[in-house]
Amino acid sequence: MSFSDEEVERYARHLVLREIGGPGQQALKAARVLLVGAGGLGAPAALYLAAAGVGRIALVDPDTVSLSNLQRQVLYGVDDLGAPKVDVAARRLAELNPHVVIEPIAERLDGANAGALVAAHDLVLDGTDDFATRFAVNAACVAAGKTLVSGAIGRWTGQVGVFAARPCYRCLVPEIPPDAETCAAVGVVGALAGVIGSMMALEAVKLIAGAGEPLAGRLMIYDALAAEVRTVRLGPDPHCPVCGEG
């Protein structure tokens, strides 16, 4: 896969990196990424995936832009209020990098459409804030053998994990927590979305380019108030309802 002179200049800082270089950038250009959620995490993740030169990015989100989104969802502005997020995002990302194909999908991902959407892509990023969608994404990824990059934020804390085969996301969260909280209910500091969304994009770039050690089987937890990061190892749950041994 060749690059135009404009692309060579655009990706110059990647091309000189030993861990990416020409082969890694070619892998990025050939990659098909499914990004579920174009909100707090999806917005910065999408910006960096497009800037990195990921060839095809499908954005799945049924929501429209609201004023409360603008505190953290950096793809949108006041002129976009009421517009479908994926349509606005697709336009902005195309302006950022016209070499990237953006597919806006103004739907909610669920058990009915997850399988087909996941199967058509090489890598999946989930930045949604409800467990039903997270469970549907995870089940589809396990069934299709696709790697999942999952992020979550709330208040001042965020986390990023990479789930490839086993353990899967349901090994970490077997059932929907009875006290599950949303950002709308408990709040979230806006810049935290940028940190965790960018980390999700970074893990995706590493996975696609074959660089470094992705967070496979590990969960990185970031405490913004304390400015502390810790990483915990995850093991497969033999009783997991998705990937367990039965």
Sequence and secondary structure as in RCSB ss.txt:
>XXXX:A:sequence
MSFSDEEVERYARHLVLREIGGPGQQALKAARVLLVGAGGLGAPAALYLAAAGVGRIALVDPDTVSLSNLQRQVL
YGVDDLGAPKVDVAARRLAELNPHVVIEPIAERLDGANAGALVAAHDLVLDGTDDFATRFAVNAACVAAGKTLVS
GAIGRWTGQVGVFAARPCYRCLVPEIPPDAETCAAVGVVGALAGVIGSMMALEAVKLIAGAGEPLAGRLMIYDAL
AAEVRTVRLGPDPHCPVCGEG
>XXXX:A:secstr
    HHHHHHTHHHHT TTTHHHHHHHHHH EEEEE  STTHHHHHHHHHHHT SEEEEE   B  GGGGGT TT
  GGGTTSBHHHHHHHHHHHH TTSEEEEE S   TTTHHHHHHT SEEEE  S HHHHHHHHHHHHHHT EEEE
EEEEBTEEEEEEE SSS HHHH SS  TT   HHHH B HHHHHHHHHHHHHHHHHHHHT S   BTEEEEEETT
TTEEEEEE    TT TTTS  
